Amino acid sequence: MEIAPRIVVDPGVRFGKPVVRGTRVPVDLVLGKLSSGMGFEDIQEEYGLEREDILAVLAYAAKVVGQEEVRVTA
């Protein structure tokens, strides 16, 4: 099932974690690689992704974080 452009979930793929459509590459893996300093081109080459796939991962992550509600208790 597509949950965002280019991002899908399937209980039979990666235990239902969000992945890039048409691959088994999890969203969190791509985010982790980017946060460690890996460049778009390196990720594309290593995981067979397109630039648009990586941008879709970032857009999905921004949407999820934007909907997150944090409650501070002291």
N, C-alpha and C positions, 0 to 999 in steps of 0.2 A: 504494500500500500504506500502510495506517495504521500508523505507528510509535509513536504515542501518541494519547491522546484529542484529536481535532481537528487533529492534525498528520500530514501525509502526505508521501510521496516518490513521484515518478513520473519516470522517466528523460526523459520528453518535456516535463516542466515544470521550468523553471529549472535545467536540467542535473542533475536529481535531488536538488537541495537540498531540505531540509525546508521545507514551506510550510503555511500554514493551509488546512485542508480546504475545498474549493470555491472557492479563490482561487489567485492566482499570487503571493501576498504571502509572501516568505521570512521564516522565523523570525528570522534574523539582522537583517533590516531592522527588524522590530518591536522587537527588543532594542536596536538602535542608537538608534531614536527615543526609547525610554523612557530610555536612559542619557543622552541629550542633554537630557532634561528635558521632552520632549513628554508631555502628559497623555493618559490613557486616552481621554477624549472626543475630543480632537483626532485621535488615531490612528484611532479608530472612524470619524470623519467623513471623514478623508482617504483611508482605505483600505477603507472599507465593511465593517469588522469589528465583531463583537459583543464586549462586555466579556468573555464567556466565552472567546472566541478569544484575547484578550490574556492572560488568566489561564492558558490552556492553553500558550501560548508560554513563559510564565514557569515553569510546572511542568515542561515539557519541558527547558528550559535548566537548571533546578535538578537534574533527574535526570541529565542528561549530565555536568554538572560534578561531581556527587556520585559518579559512577562513574569519574571521571578519576583516574589514578594518576600522581603526580609523583615523580620520582626525583631527588634532589639529589646532585650529584657535586661534589666540591671539589678 
